[in-house]
Amino acid sequence: MTNHSIRLFESEEAIRRAGEGLLSRTLPKAEWTHEAHLAACLWVVLERGDIAPEIQLPDIIRSYNVAIGGENTDSAGYHETLTQLYIIGVRRFLAGSAQNGLLAQVNALLTSELGPRDWPLRFYSREWLFSVAARRGWTEPDLAPI
């Protein structure tokens, strides 16, 4: 996980495009950024009541990875612990957010404590988070409670 500047979204349409592109497996790989991951998760939670994120996002992400030429292996592609951790984080963020509107919510999320790419390392050691066990299934944090 590297430290990059956060790229905020300029419109609700851009957020929905990322989310819908994930679902339809048409979002260009170059656009599947850290910010797009978070925006798509928040969009699914807020606007797609027909999707149970904790249950359905894993297969959605796996199929998207394959559709863009990626793989889901023990060292690349889908990561269960990271996915579930960010769903928890997004839900908690929304529960405490005073922002209105999708654009304001997403950009506030990106600038919140959840925005930095190293946010998961507050709870997990690098070794544990990037273990095969954490990639394949949910694992409890080894550093601090969520």
Secondary structure, 3 states (H helix, E strand, C coil): CCCCCCCCCCCHHHHHHHHHHHHHCCCCHHHCCHHHHHHHHHHHHHHCCCCCHHHHHHHHHHHHHHHCCCCCCCCCCCCHHHHHHHHHHHHHHHHHCCCCCHHHHHHHHHCCCCCCCCHHHHCCCHHHHCCHHHHHCCCCCCCCCC
